[in-house]
Amino acid sequence: MNWLFRPAEGDTEGLVEHAPTMRVRAVFRRFWPDARPFRGWLLLSLLLVLIAPMLDTAAIWLFKVLIDDVLTPRNFAAFPAVAAAYAAITLVSGAIDFSGQYLTVWIGENFLNVLRTKVFAHLHTLSIGFFDRRRIGDTLSRLTGDVGAIESLVLSGVAQTFSSLVKVLLFTGVLFYLDWLLALVSLVAVPMFWLIARFFAQRIKLASREVRGRSGSISTVAEESLGNAPLIQAYGRESAEVERFAKQSRGNVAAELSAARVGALFSPLVDLLEVFGVMVILGVGIFELSADRISLGGLLVFLVYLSQLYTPVRSLGQLSNTVFSAAASAERIIELLDQRPLVQSPAHPIPLPRRATGRLEVDRVSFRYPGTVTDVLHGVSFCALPGQTTAVVGASGAGKSTLTKLLLRFYDPSHGRVLLDGIDLRALDMTALRANIAIVLQETLLLDGTIADNILAGRADATRNQLVEAAEAADAHEFIQRLPEGYETRVGQRGRLLSGGQRQRIAIARAMIRDAPILLLDEPTTSLDADAAERILSPLRRLMAGRTTVVISHNLLTVQDAQQIIYLDRGSITEAGTHHELLTNNSGYAHLYRLHHPERPAGPGAPAQPDGQLPN
């Protein structure tokens, strides 16, 4: 017996974390308010559920009438009336069943649509730190798979419970009307059904929790592996990835078999109990028939009603298993909904003008990532003035990109503050703040849509003329026109149907059309070759003109004309000044410059670039 109920979980390597356990009642209370828009329709569905078993009861009763009033006394003249009544009941029952089933599906699917959208919208309120920590594949598995199980707990579960209880009450009443002694004997088996269901319910919940966890692990491995297909093929790791996927798949097989063992054992035990009950009742029924306390038609109909009674009793037992299985999925959704963003807009934000002036001030900022013990930034202070370019440079790992995340308020500083036009970013509405910022990142982020869709992501209400003007300013219009479908050409997932330079020019066009007073450039040329980077410089110049520009880079070619260069070393500012001043200091910046440009002089007397021009 231990083998039948033994959990499948053995090798937990790569297995996603289990969600905290909750009682079914708490799970139901959590999601019942989401069913509020559908409660009126649910009541109508319950009304249809109430009518259906009444019609079934009447149809079975006609079977008794047929035997006792037509066949036994050979009164065949009454047969047409019985047949007509049966046909009428069948037609009405069919219409009720159709309406009930369609209405149930309509309610369930619309509820799932609302809930799925709610979870998806909630995910977009979470901070970037959540996505840095969590496995996207598991999150997708919860969003697509686990959400569906909640409907069977909140709506279908209510309807099925109501339907089963109505049938139990109706058929029990008819049984007592036919023969109270037989009815009492038949009810002896009901508590046994309940005990068996309780025994299996918790074990099914544990097995279902493991199945959902394994499903999340499979999605995680698939998302990671397929999303990095070029890397995997380049390093010849296809076999290793297939084995990693197969390992999680084998774990899922074991989990499904464990759940199947528990579920499959439930039905035979219930069948055995049901047969035992029917045999006992049949024996007592024969005794009652011999004593003329029940007719033959009454006994036969009693057995039919008894089978109809055991069906909803069995359904209630199976429903408890379904509910506990759904609760395991609901726990995973609740864990997502209970996540709270690390940064939030204040309840009463200080209003920004429609277009900010663009003065950025970083005031004694220190920062460490959540869950870590080491500061990434230490007491960083500088001011980026409107219309000027501030460059933040340093070796890899110096904290440059972390600074970008603070300026966008993806995170809040551990100490110190970041101000826009003299207002702490924490006092501003995040949507209003980010509406004043355009970004061009090292990893060009494009959506799987058309080129027009990706440019208009910067400003959804832009006109067609503004779209083309932005593309022309980014030197993208010409290559777009050469594409088969022009601006309606699809770029593929993450823009992979375009070259690196084309993707970057679309990102520049997106920033152009946004026309924000603040521009953040995070390593905008790092992923490009020398020729492509050179071609990008001209549209970058046009984009930077007249804006507060913060350039994050270790490629000094793109920052030499900045009015202010900040040199970061292991999270601290060690130098600040113009390109010429920092070369004259002959310190960290000059050393980095010599590493990138060994053929160019660096130090006192080195020629500086003309102010306001990027080098060619």
Secondary structure, 3 states (H helix, E strand, C coil): CHHHHCCCCCCCCCCCCCCCCCCHHHHHHHHHHHHHHHHHHHHHHHHHHHHHHHHHHHHHHHHHHHHHHHHCCCCHHHHHHHHHHHHHHHHHHHHHHHHHHHHHHHHHHHHHHHHHHHHHHHHCCCCHHHHHHCCHHHHHHHHHHHHHHHHHHHCHHHHHHHHHHHHHHHHHHHHHHHCHHHHHHHHCCHHHHHHHHHHHHHHHHHHHHHHHHHHHHHHHHHHHHHHCHHHHHHCCCHHHHHHHHHHHHHHHHHHHHHHHHHHHHHHHHHHHHHHHHHHHHHHHHHHHHHCCCCCHHHHHHHHHHHHHHHHHHHHHHHHHHHHHHHHHHHHHHHHHHCCCCCCCCCCCCCCCCCCCCCCEEEEEEEECCCCCCCCCEEEEEEEECCCCEEEEECCCCCCHHHHHHHHCCCCCCCEEEEEECCEEHHHCCHHHHHHCEEEECCCCCCCCCEHHHHHHCCCCCCCHHHHHHHHHHCCCHHHHHHCCCHHHCECCHHHCCCCHHHHHHHHHHHHHHHCCCEEEEECCCCCCCHHHHHHHHHHHHHHHCCCEEEEEECCHHHCCCCCEEEEEECCEEEEEECHHHHHHHCCHHHHHHHHHCCCCCCCCCCCCCCCCCCCC
